[in-house]
Structure formats: structure tokens, C-alpha cells
Amino acid sequence: MAYVCAHCGKKIKQLDQFVRCSYCGSRVLVKARPNLSREISTD
């Protein structure tokens, strides 16, 4: 499962024992949302 750092915005593919961004050291991570296109009807 991929995560995104809320501070620097970089993707983190795998978390180790410590929950920190490996680039900036921030502890605030959010789950990456899948890129799904959705069809919306206008009727």
C-alpha cells in the first residue's frame, strides 16, 4: 500500500518499523488514492 507525505508530497511505497517520511522526516502520512476516472451523468 502506498502512502503520500503530507509535508513534502513524495510517495512512500513501503513503511518500515518507524512511521516517518524517508525524505523529510515528517510523521504525517496519508494513504494514496487510486487514479480512477468516473463517468458522471448530466441528466
N, C-alpha and C positions, 0 to 999 in steps of 0.2 A: 504494500500500500504506500502510495506516495504522499508526502506532506510538503507544504509550502511555508517558508519562514515569513512571518508577518512583518518582520523588520526590514529584511533585505530583498525578499521576494524570490529567492532562489529555491529550486525544487530539491528535496531530500528524498532519495529513494528508499533508504532503509535506516531505521533507528537503531542505535546501539544501546547499551545499558543506560547511558545518560541521554536525557531528552533535551538536547541543545542543537542549535544550528551549527554545522561544522564550518561554516564560512564566517559568520559574525558573532556567534556565541549566544544569540538570543534564545530564550526559553519559550517563546510564544510561537507555536506551530499550529497550522490548520490543515485539515485534510484537503487534498487536491480534488476538485470536482472534475468529473469526466466531461469531455467536449462532446455533447450531444446536441444535434440540431433537432428542433421540434417544429412540427407544422402547426400553424395556428389558423383556424378558420376565421374569416372576417364577416360571416353571416350573422 
